[in-house]
Amino acid sequence: MSKKLILALCALATLLTGAKCSREHVHSVEMMNQCVEYHRRKLFPQAIRDCNKAVSLDPENEKAHHNLAIVYIETKEYEQAAHHLQQAISLTGDISMYYYQLGEVYQWMKQWERAEQAFLKSVELEPGLYKAHYRLGVVYAAMDQPQKAMQKFTDAINANGKFFDAYRELGSLYLDYDFVPQAEQVFKEGINALVGRGDELAVLHSRLGAVYSEKKEHDAAIAEFRKALDLKPDMVDAMFSLGWSYSFVNVENAKIWLQRFVESATKDTPPDYLGAAQARLMEIELGSPIHDQ
């Protein structure tokens, strides 16, 4: 945008609304626009430089503070991001997304109470912002408040019935706290809601398999783990779970899948899972009885 056009728009805004329009403000807008362009090109040092110039020229340029915060989020400079989001909020306190982004920053900093307050303000301003409900659920889970977390994950699903993350976390939280029927219901509802979304469905089928394993319904668990692997053949945790479930009903198939899991192990494979698979394979080779514990 040319300087002449900015000045003309500024003059019109001043005439109509009494808005601030000075040379510093015009230069601030120019610097901010350059910042946005550098950010688009992922030239973050240049973006930070120009957005900092923008807010120095006009400390009340709310959009420049916000754009600077976004760049700092990209570079993981969260203290700076929080500062400039707070500045933007102080200049215009009714934008839900600013509070949501501030909540995310506090969440990444593990400042749970601050994150909670920011997300609460975000949903107060925009009750249908399902990701803010979900993020509150994550925060409450981190704060060891499972009932509140369950409610917020439920609120996220109610606001968006196709939001995978909320189904995954709500069902998993129910399972962690032994609310097995509720976990089963959530995973089934998620599977019905997300038809056609392969990798996400694979996760939900695998989690539903874990529910059936908890209930010692091994054939049903096997069916779900196989569905997960049909959708995502390299899903290593489903390989382990399938082999483990087969070990109670069909040891030959158990050998196939547990061996496949062991061979697929990487440095990121949890050592306890790898050790359990190797121990179960040894039991099968020795013909030791396998008990359903």
GISULZI-V884770 format. One record per pair of residues at least 4 apart in sequence whose ideal C-beta (glycine too) atoms are under 6 Angstrom apart, sorted by the first residue. I is the first residue (numbers start at 0). GAP is how many residues later the second one is. D is the distance in Angstrom with one decimal. If there is no record, write none. Layout:
# GISULZI-V884770
i->I gap->GAP d->D
i->I gap->GAP d->D
This chain:
# GISULZI-V884770
i->0 gap->4 d->5.4
i->0 gap->5 d->5.7
i->5 gap->20 d->5.0
i->5 gap->23 d->5.7
i->6 gap->19 d->5.9
i->9 gap->11 d->3.6
i->12 gap->4 d->5.7
i->12 gap->6 d->4.2
i->13 gap->5 d->5.7
i->13 gap->7 d->4.4
i->19 gap->5 d->5.6
i->20 gap->4 d->5.9
i->23 gap->33 d->4.7
i->23 gap->34 d->5.3
i->24 gap->33 d->4.8
i->26 gap->30 d->5.1
i->27 gap->26 d->4.6
i->27 gap->29 d->4.0
i->27 gap->30 d->3.6
i->27 gap->33 d->4.7
i->30 gap->19 d->4.8
i->30 gap->22 d->4.4
i->30 gap->23 d->3.9
i->31 gap->22 d->4.1
i->31 gap->32 d->4.3
i->31 gap->35 d->5.9
i->33 gap->16 d->4.5
i->34 gap->12 d->4.8
i->34 gap->15 d->4.0
i->34 gap->16 d->3.8
i->34 gap->32 d->5.7
i->35 gap->31 d->5.8
i->37 gap->5 d->4.3
i->37 gap->8 d->4.2
i->37 gap->9 d->3.8
i->38 gap->8 d->4.2
i->38 gap->32 d->5.3
i->43 gap->27 d->5.9
i->43 gap->31 d->5.3
i->46 gap->24 d->4.7
i->47 gap->23 d->5.5
i->50 gap->13 d->5.7
i->50 gap->16 d->5.4
i->50 gap->17 d->3.7
i->53 gap->7 d->5.7
i->53 gap->10 d->3.8
i->54 gap->4 d->5.9
i->54 gap->9 d->4.9
i->54 gap->10 d->5.7
i->59 gap->31 d->6.0
i->61 gap->26 d->5.0
i->61 gap->29 d->3.9
i->61 gap->30 d->5.2
i->64 gap->19 d->4.5
i->64 gap->22 d->4.3
i->64 gap->23 d->4.2
i->65 gap->22 d->4.3
i->67 gap->16 d->4.7
i->68 gap->12 d->4.6
i->68 gap->15 d->3.9
i->68 gap->16 d->4.5
i->71 gap->5 d->4.3
i->71 gap->8 d->4.4
i->71 gap->9 d->3.8
i->72 gap->8 d->4.8
i->77 gap->27 d->5.0
i->77 gap->30 d->5.6
i->77 gap->31 d->5.1
i->80 gap->24 d->5.0
i->81 gap->23 d->4.9
i->84 gap->13 d->5.9
i->84 gap->16 d->5.9
i->84 gap->17 d->4.4
i->87 gap->10 d->5.5
i->88 gap->4 d->5.4
i->88 gap->9 d->5.2
i->95 gap->26 d->4.9
i->95 gap->29 d->3.9
i->95 gap->30 d->3.7
i->95 gap->33 d->5.8
i->98 gap->19 d->4.9
i->98 gap->22 d->4.4
i->98 gap->23 d->3.9
i->99 gap->22 d->4.3
i->99 gap->32 d->5.1
i->101 gap->16 d->4.3
i->102 gap->12 d->4.8
i->102 gap->15 d->3.5
i->102 gap->16 d->4.0
i->102 gap->32 d->5.9
i->105 gap->5 d->4.4
i->105 gap->8 d->4.2
i->105 gap->9 d->3.7
i->105 gap->12 d->6.0
i->106 gap->8 d->4.4
i->111 gap->27 d->5.4
i->111 gap->30 d->5.5
i->111 gap->31 d->5.0
i->114 gap->24 d->5.0
i->115 gap->23 d->5.2
i->118 gap->13 d->5.0
i->118 gap->16 d->5.2
i->118 gap->17 d->4.6
i->121 gap->7 d->5.9
i->121 gap->10 d->4.3
i->122 gap->4 d->5.7
i->122 gap->6 d->5.8
i->122 gap->9 d->4.8
i->127 gap->31 d->5.3
i->129 gap->26 d->4.7
i->129 gap->29 d->3.6
i->129 gap->30 d->4.0
i->129 gap->33 d->5.7
i->132 gap->19 d->5.0
i->132 gap->22 d->4.1
i->132 gap->23 d->4.0
i->133 gap->22 d->4.0
i->133 gap->31 d->5.9
i->133 gap->32 d->5.1
i->135 gap->16 d->4.2
i->136 gap->12 d->4.6
i->136 gap->15 d->3.7
i->136 gap->16 d->4.1
i->139 gap->5 d->4.3
i->139 gap->8 d->4.1
i->139 gap->9 d->3.9
i->140 gap->8 d->4.1
i->145 gap->31 d->5.8
i->149 gap->23 d->5.9
i->152 gap->13 d->4.8
i->152 gap->16 d->5.4
i->152 gap->17 d->3.7
i->155 gap->7 d->5.7
i->155 gap->10 d->3.9
i->156 gap->9 d->4.8
i->160 gap->32 d->5.5
i->161 gap->31 d->5.4
i->163 gap->30 d->6.0
i->163 gap->36 d->4.3
i->165 gap->4 d->5.8
i->166 gap->19 d->6.0
i->166 gap->23 d->3.2
i->167 gap->35 d->6.0
i->169 gap->16 d->5.1
i->170 gap->12 d->4.8
i->170 gap->15 d->3.8
i->170 gap->16 d->4.5
i->170 gap->36 d->5.7
i->173 gap->5 d->4.1
i->173 gap->8 d->4.4
i->173 gap->9 d->3.8
i->174 gap->8 d->4.1
i->179 gap->34 d->5.6
i->182 gap->28 d->5.2
i->183 gap->27 d->4.7
i->186 gap->17 d->5.2
i->186 gap->20 d->5.2
i->186 gap->21 d->4.1
i->189 gap->4 d->5.9
i->189 gap->14 d->4.8
i->190 gap->13 d->5.1
i->193 gap->6 d->5.4
i->193 gap->7 d->5.6
i->196 gap->4 d->5.6
i->197 gap->33 d->4.9
i->198 gap->33 d->5.6
i->200 gap->30 d->5.6
i->201 gap->26 d->4.5
i->201 gap->29 d->4.0
i->201 gap->30 d->3.8
i->201 gap->33 d->5.7
i->204 gap->19 d->4.9
i->204 gap->22 d->4.3
i->204 gap->23 d->4.1
i->205 gap->22 d->4.0
i->205 gap->32 d->4.6
i->207 gap->16 d->4.7
i->208 gap->12 d->4.6
i->208 gap->15 d->3.4
i->208 gap->16 d->4.3
i->208 gap->32 d->5.9
i->211 gap->5 d->4.3
i->211 gap->8 d->4.1
i->211 gap->9 d->3.8
i->212 gap->8 d->4.5
i->212 gap->32 d->6.0
i->215 gap->76 d->5.7
i->217 gap->27 d->4.9
i->217 gap->30 d->4.8
i->217 gap->31 d->5.2
i->220 gap->24 d->4.5
i->221 gap->23 d->4.9
i->224 gap->13 d->5.0
i->224 gap->16 d->5.2
i->224 gap->17 d->3.9
i->227 gap->7 d->5.7
i->227 gap->10 d->4.3
i->228 gap->4 d->5.7
i->228 gap->6 d->5.9
i->228 gap->9 d->5.2
i->235 gap->28 d->5.2
i->237 gap->4 d->6.0
i->238 gap->18 d->5.6
i->238 gap->21 d->5.4
i->238 gap->22 d->4.1
i->239 gap->21 d->4.5
i->239 gap->33 d->5.5
i->239 gap->37 d->5.9
i->241 gap->15 d->4.7
i->242 gap->11 d->5.2
i->242 gap->14 d->3.3
i->242 gap->15 d->3.5
i->242 gap->18 d->5.8
i->245 gap->4 d->5.0
i->245 gap->7 d->4.2
i->245 gap->8 d->3.9
i->246 gap->7 d->3.9
i->246 gap->33 d->5.6
i->246 gap->43 d->5.4
i->247 gap->44 d->5.4
i->250 gap->33 d->5.0
i->253 gap->4 d->5.8
i->254 gap->4 d->5.9
i->254 gap->29 d->5.7
i->257 gap->19 d->4.7
i->257 gap->22 d->5.9
i->257 gap->23 d->5.2
i->260 gap->16 d->5.3
i->261 gap->15 d->5.4
i->264 gap->4 d->4.1
i->264 gap->9 d->5.3
i->268 gap->5 d->5.3
i->270 gap->4 d->6.0
i->282 gap->5 d->4.2
